[in-house]
Amino acid sequence: MAKLLKRMRLNFPNIHRHKPRTRILSMQEQTPEQELQQLPQMITAWKKVREESIALKEQVRERKLKLKALEEIIMRTMKRHSIGALDLKQSNGRILYKKKQAKGSLPQKRLHELLSEHLKSDEAATKALDFITEKRGTKMSETLSFETL
């Protein structure tokens, strides 16, 4: 963990482990003249922090895209070669390929279509729910997870 924090500080020198040591006087401790004198510095500091925040968000966005692309490649390879788990000796863990199925959403329009398909005549309404459950689409989701050994 210490190595990661050290590496992060090298890449992001403005990340601090603790709160910055700058002290901002509260509104009660300042006179109106002091407030006006400090206003330009406060605005400058605010703009700087805002720009840093925007830059960091952009870096996070880029890394998430890279992460997603790498996950796609790893999952495709593991799926193609029927690999469920890979042990990683360097990091003392393993990567698991998980696959789960979930029922798809059922919007009002689709529900109406299914009911009209099923109830061509006035048959038992109790069977309608079973029919809808059968026809309901499923959603496949695949994920990678890291597990320490």
NORFENMO-V646292 format. One record per pair of residues at least 12 apart in sequence whose ideal C-beta (glycine too) atoms are under 10 Angstrom apart, sorted by the first residue. I is the first residue (numbers start at 1). J is the second residue. Records with the same first field share a line. If there is no record, write none. Layout:
# NORFENMO-V646292
I=J, J
This chain:
# NORFENMO-V646292
5=17
11=59
12=52, 55, 56, 59
14=48, 49, 52, 53, 55, 56
15=52, 56
20=49
22=45
24=38, 41, 42, 45
25=38
67=144
70=144
71=95, 142, 143, 144
72=142, 144
74=86, 95, 97, 144
75=95, 97, 98, 99, 142, 143, 144
76=142
77=97
78=95, 96, 97, 142, 144
79=97, 99, 142
82=97
83=95, 96, 97
84=96, 97, 98, 99
85=97, 98, 145, 147
86=144
87=147, 149
88=146, 147, 148, 149
89=149
91=146, 148, 149
92=148, 149
93=145, 146, 147, 148, 149
94=145, 146, 147, 148, 149
95=144, 145, 146, 147
96=143, 144, 145, 146, 147
97=142, 143, 144, 145
98=141, 142, 143, 144, 145
99=140, 141, 142, 143
100=139, 140, 141, 142, 143
101=138, 139, 140, 141
102=138, 139, 140, 141
103=133, 136, 137, 138, 139
104=136, 137, 138, 139, 140
105=136, 137, 139
106=132, 133, 135, 136, 137
110=132, 135, 136, 137
111=128, 132, 136
113=135
114=128, 131, 132, 133, 134, 135, 136
115=128, 129, 131, 132
117=131, 132, 135
118=130, 131, 132, 135
119=131
